[in-house]
């Protein structure tokens, strides 16, 4: 059955507006960011600092409190970093490699 939208991706991207935390897989230093969109294969979020491409991250997305959904905790890898035009941090695109407990 053909997909009924213009995007040719395997998974539809959903816009989200949720806080998240992330840390490099080899670190205990947790940082905060903000999720912008989410799909079955990736996440786009805003961070205050640039994160190098190919960095392995653990990301936890915290849904809005009005939605009775547990946090999403994933192992991911940075694939794209873009400096925001409004000079307010960086957009970080990461692939989801594994769901974590």
N, C-alpha and C positions, 0 to 999 in steps of 0.2 A: 504494500500500500504506500503510495507516495506521500511524503511529508507535506503538510499544508502550510508551510511557511517558506520564506525566501532563503533563509540560512541553510547552507549545505552541510552543516556539521552533523555528526552522529547523535549528539545530544543537544537539546534545546537549552539555551542559556536563560536562567531566571534572574531577573533583577532582585537584588536583596539590599537591605539597609540594616546591617547588623554589626555590632562590635566583634572583633576577633582578637585572639592572642596568637603569637607565633614565636618560635625560637629555632635557631639552627639546630639540626639534629645532634650535633656534637657539643652543644652548649646548654647550660641551665638558665641563661639570661633570657627571660621572657619579655617580649615587647608587645605593644598594642597597635592595632590597625583597624581598618573599617572595610568590611566586605561590600563589594559593589555588584558583582554577579557571580553565579555559581552554575555549574553544569555537572553532568555525570563524570566528566573527565578533568575538570579544572575549576579554578577559582581566580577571580580578579579582585585585588584589594588595594587599599591605599595605606602606605606606610610613610613615616616621617623621614626615613633615610633610605638610601639606595641599597639594594641587596644584590650581590653579584649573581649573574646568570649561572645556573647549574648548582646553586646552593640548595642543599637538602634541608627542608623545613618540616617542623611539626606545627600544624595549624589547628586551632580550635575556634570554630564559629559558634557564637552564642546567639540563638534565635531571640527575637523580641519576647519579653515576658508574657505577653498576651497570647502567645502561641505555645500550647503545651507540647513542646518538642525538645528532646534532649540536645545538648550541644553536639556538633559534628566535629570529630577529632580525626585528622588525616595526616598521613605522611605525604609530602609533596616535594616538587622540585621546581625552582624558578626557571622560567623559559623566556620571559621578556620583562624589561624594566623601562618605564617611560617617565621622564620628568614631567610633572603636570604643568600645563600652561598657566595656571593661576599661581604658580610658585608655592603650592601647598603640599609638598611631599612628592611621592612617587607612586605610580600605578605599577603594581607587581602582578604579573600573570604567572600562575604556577599550575603544573599538571598534578592531578591527584594520583598518587602511585599505590596507596594502600589505606584502607580504613583502619583506624586504631581503636582500641577499647574504650 
